[in-house]
C-alpha cells in the first residue's frame, strides 16, 4: 500500500504543479464560495485554522483573509518538535502579519503569537478519495493532530482543500488515517452524505 501511496503522491504533486496561475486563481475563487457555503451551515465558534501554501497547494491564505474579514479568528499550524502526541499547534494569524520560514520551509507565525484552539480546520492534501480520506506528504502531522483533537472532547470540523484533479478512488485508508468532514474543490463540495 505504501508504494501505491508513494505513486499517487508523485502523480498528484506533478498534476498540481502543472495548474497555471490563471486556472489556480479561478479555482480558488470557487473554493472560497464553497468553503463559505459549508461554514454557513455550521453552528460552532468562529475560530478557524488554515495553512500557508506549500508546493502548489491551494492558497488557503486567501480564504483565511476573507474569513478574517468576516469576523473569524484565524490561525496557522506550527510543527511542535517538543511533543510526539500532537504534532501541530495553531497560532494566531491575521492577513497583515509577517510569516517566518518554519518546518520544511513552510511559512508559519512566530512563537510570540498566541495559541488558538480551532473549531474548524482547513486541511491541505495531495490526494483524496470518495470516503474523504486524504494523502498528505506522509509525515502524519495532520492525522495525529486531528486524532488528538477528536479525542479531546472538542472535535474540530475539518475541510480539505483540493483541486478536482487530486481526486483518486484507487487508494485505501490505513488505520491511522483520519477522514475529513468535507472536501472542497473548484467544482463541488464532497461529503459522505452526498
DASULFEN-V726552 format. One record per pair of residues at least 12 apart in sequence whose C-alpha atoms are under 8 Angstrom apart, sorted by sequence separation. I is the first residue (numbers start at 1). J is the second residue. D is the distance in whole Angstrom. If there is no record, write none. Layout:
i:j:d
I:J:D
I:J:D
//
This chain:
i:j:d
77:89:6
78:90:6
97:109:8
124:136:7
125:137:8
77:90:4
78:91:7
50:64:7
76:90:5
77:91:6
75:90:6
76:91:6
75:91:5
76:92:7
93:109:7
75:92:4
76:93:6
92:109:7
74:92:6
75:93:5
91:109:6
73:92:8
74:93:5
75:94:8
123:142:8
74:94:7
91:111:8
93:113:8
160:180:7
92:113:6
159:180:6
162:183:7
164:185:5
91:113:6
92:114:6
158:180:5
159:181:6
160:182:6
161:183:6
162:184:6
163:185:5
164:186:7
91:114:6
92:115:6
157:180:8
158:181:5
159:182:5
160:183:4
161:184:5
162:185:5
163:186:6
164:187:7
48:72:7
50:74:7
51:75:8
52:76:7
78:102:8
79:103:7
91:115:4
92:116:6
157:181:6
158:182:6
159:183:5
160:184:6
161:185:6
162:186:8
46:71:7
47:72:6
48:73:6
49:74:6
50:75:6
51:76:5
78:103:8
90:115:6
91:116:6
159:184:7
46:72:5
47:73:5
48:74:5
49:75:4
50:76:5
51:77:6
68:94:7
89:115:7
90:116:6
46:73:6
47:74:6
48:75:6
49:76:5
50:77:7
68:95:8
89:116:8
90:117:7
49:77:7
90:118:8
65:94:7
28:58:7
65:95:6
78:108:6
28:59:7
32:63:6
64:95:8
77:108:7
78:109:7
147:178:7
76:108:6
144:176:8
146:178:7
76:109:7
143:176:7
24:58:8
61:95:8
143:177:6
119:154:8
121:156:6
123:158:7
125:160:7
127:162:8
143:178:5
119:155:7
120:156:5
121:157:6
122:158:6
123:159:6
124:160:6
125:161:7
126:162:8
119:156:4
120:157:5
121:158:5
122:159:5
123:160:5
124:161:6
125:162:7
130:167:8
17:55:7
118:156:7
119:157:6
120:158:6
121:159:6
122:160:6
123:161:6
124:162:7
128:166:6
129:167:6
130:168:8
17:56:5
120:159:8
122:161:7
127:166:5
128:167:5
129:168:5
130:169:6
16:56:6
126:166:6
127:167:6
128:168:6
129:169:5
133:173:6
16:57:7
49:90:7
75:116:7
127:168:6
128:169:8
129:170:8
13:55:8
129:171:7
13:56:8
75:118:8
134:177:8
133:177:7
134:178:8
133:178:7
134:179:7
133:179:5
134:180:8
132:179:5
133:180:6
131:179:7
132:180:5
132:181:7
132:182:7
132:183:7
54:106:6
53:106:8
88:141:6
52:106:7
87:141:5
88:142:7
52:107:6
86:141:8
87:142:8
52:108:7
87:144:7
88:145:6
86:144:6
87:145:6
132:190:8
85:144:7
86:145:5
132:191:7
85:145:8
130:190:8
132:192:7
131:192:7
60:122:8
79:141:8
86:148:6
130:192:8
85:148:7
58:124:7
57:124:7
57:125:8
47:116:8
49:118:6
57:126:8
47:117:7
48:118:5
47:118:5
48:119:6
49:120:6
50:121:6
51:122:7
47:119:6
48:120:5
49:121:5
50:122:5
51:123:7
46:119:7
47:120:6
48:121:6
49:122:6
50:123:7
51:124:7
45:119:6
46:120:8
48:122:7
44:119:7
60:161:8
58:161:6
58:162:6
57:162:8
58:163:7
13:126:6
12:126:6
12:127:6
9:126:6
9:127:7
8:127:7
35:159:8
9:135:7
9:136:8
9:137:7
5:135:7
31:161:8
27:163:7
16:163:8
16:165:8
35:184:7
15:165:7
16:166:7
34:184:6
15:166:8
34:185:8
34:186:8
12:165:8
31:184:6
12:166:6
31:185:6
34:188:7
30:185:8
31:186:5
34:189:7
30:186:5
31:187:8
29:186:8
30:187:7
27:185:8
28:186:7
27:186:5
5:171:7
4:171:7
1:171:8
1:172:8
//
